Amino acid sequence: MFDQIQLVINLDGAGYYDGKTSYSLYGCPQPLADHIRQSLNPHSELYEGELWYQSDHMIFVINQRPALTITAEKFIQLCTDITHTEKDRSHIYACA
């Protein structure tokens, strides 16, 4: 099953109103990584952030499938203080 997956895209916390949106790449072949960067870097609200390993994309990365994550710049704050609490409401996300 995993060998049929070309790229995993994990959206986790994307759109949080406080800060920009970051992306990170895991195990992507260089041509794919270059294409993703060329596609995303022109957008001023996006930037390539630090790698983070606390989400669903890691099961695919462990199984040697490339992954792209898109998340909130303040992902750690979001997950620590808001996610899955009574504060987790649609109005705190830009796309709501």
One Martini backbone bead per residue (centre of mass of N, CA, C, O) as a GRO file, in nm:
protein
   96
    1MET     BB    1   0.059   0.061  -0.024
    2PHE     BB    2   0.289   0.277   0.018
    3ASP     BB    3   0.418   0.253  -0.280
    4GLN     BB    4   0.167   0.437  -0.408
    5ILE     BB    5   0.279   0.686  -0.265
    6GLN     BB    6   0.397   1.004  -0.361
    7LEU     BB    7   0.237   1.214  -0.153
    8VAL     BB    8   0.214   1.372   0.154
    9ILE     BB    9  -0.050   1.583   0.293
   10ASN     BB   10  -0.033   1.792   0.587
   11LEU     BB   11  -0.299   1.949   0.759
   12ASP     BB   12  -0.201   2.139   1.062
   13GLY     BB   13  -0.327   2.438   1.168
   14ALA     BB   14  -0.411   2.584   0.935
   15GLY     BB   15  -0.504   2.937   0.953
   16TYR     BB   16  -0.401   3.074   1.181
   17TYR     BB   17  -0.420   3.410   1.267
   18ASP     BB   18  -0.138   3.387   1.434
   19GLY     BB   19   0.038   3.419   1.173
   20LYS     BB   20   0.185   3.220   0.969
   21THR     BB   21   0.263   2.984   0.717
   22SER     BB   22   0.400   2.661   0.719
   23TYR     BB   23   0.653   2.449   0.575
   24SER     BB   24   0.749   2.094   0.520
   25LEU     BB   25   1.003   1.848   0.441
   26TYR     BB   26   0.997   1.478   0.369
   27GLY     BB   27   1.174   1.277   0.166
   28CYS     BB   28   1.221   1.446  -0.084
   29PRO     BB   29   1.295   1.465  -0.381
   30GLN     BB   30   1.460   1.713  -0.527
   31PRO     BB   31   1.260   1.784  -0.758
   32LEU     BB   32   1.015   1.808  -0.568
   33ALA     BB   33   1.124   2.015  -0.367
   34ASP     BB   34   1.174   2.235  -0.578
   35HIS     BB   35   0.880   2.259  -0.675
   36ILE     BB   36   0.753   2.337  -0.409
   37ARG     BB   37   0.922   2.588  -0.351
   38GLN     BB   38   0.850   2.740  -0.617
   39SER     BB   39   0.540   2.746  -0.544
   40LEU     BB   40   0.553   2.878  -0.237
   41ASN     BB   41   0.764   3.122  -0.205
   42PRO     BB   42   0.596   3.366  -0.344
   43HIS     BB   43   0.437   3.352  -0.076
   44SER     BB   44   0.433   3.566   0.195
   45GLU     BB   45   0.256   3.370   0.398
   46LEU     BB   46   0.495   3.175   0.334
   47TYR     BB   47   0.719   2.927   0.489
   48GLU     BB   48   1.004   2.758   0.575
   49GLY     BB   49   1.012   2.543   0.829
   50GLU     BB   50   1.037   2.345   1.070
   51LEU     BB   51   1.066   2.047   1.179
   52TRP     BB   52   0.797   1.807   1.254
   53TYR     BB   53   0.683   1.497   1.449
   54GLN     BB   54   0.361   1.537   1.576
   55SER     BB   55   0.225   1.370   1.326
   56ASP     BB   56   0.072   1.186   1.070
   57HIS     BB   57   0.313   1.190   0.859
   58MET     BB   58   0.517   0.987   1.003
   59ILE     BB   59   0.411   0.711   0.904
   60PHE     BB   60   0.514   0.768   0.613
   61VAL     BB   61   0.809   0.838   0.661
   62ILE     BB   62   0.882   0.566   0.795
   63ASN     BB   63   0.773   0.441   0.500
   64GLN     BB   64   0.920   0.615   0.271
   65ARG     BB   65   0.739   0.876   0.238
   66PRO     BB   66   0.669   1.163   0.117
   67ALA     BB   67   0.639   1.500   0.271
   68LEU     BB   68   0.391   1.760   0.336
   69THR     BB   69   0.365   2.042   0.546
   70ILE     BB   70   0.090   2.239   0.687
   71THR     BB   71   0.115   2.521   0.912
   72ALA     BB   72   0.149   2.693   1.187
   73GLU     BB   73   0.376   2.898   1.319
   74LYS     BB   74   0.214   2.841   1.612
   75PHE     BB   75   0.181   2.531   1.675
   76ILE     BB   76   0.262   2.487   1.971
   77GLN     BB   77   0.063   2.686   2.093
   78LEU     BB   78  -0.189   2.567   1.971
   79CYS     BB   79  -0.155   2.276   2.099
   80THR     BB   80  -0.127   2.369   2.399
   81ASP     BB   81  -0.386   2.597   2.424
   82ILE     BB   82  -0.629   2.496   2.199
   83THR     BB   83  -0.636   2.224   2.101
   84HIS     BB   84  -0.904   2.049   2.218
   85THR     BB   85  -1.063   2.296   2.323
   86GLU     BB   86  -1.281   2.558   2.392
   87LYS     BB   87  -1.094   2.750   2.195
   88ASP     BB   88  -1.168   2.565   1.945
   89ARG     BB   89  -1.253   2.780   1.689
   90SER     BB   90  -1.325   2.894   1.373
   91HIS     BB   91  -1.245   3.210   1.417
   92ILE     BB   92  -0.916   3.144   1.437
   93TYR     BB   93  -0.946   3.100   1.129
   94ALA     BB   94  -0.905   3.230   0.814
   95CYS     BB   95  -1.109   3.011   0.666
   96ALA     BB   96  -1.390   3.071   0.832
   0.00000   0.00000   0.00000
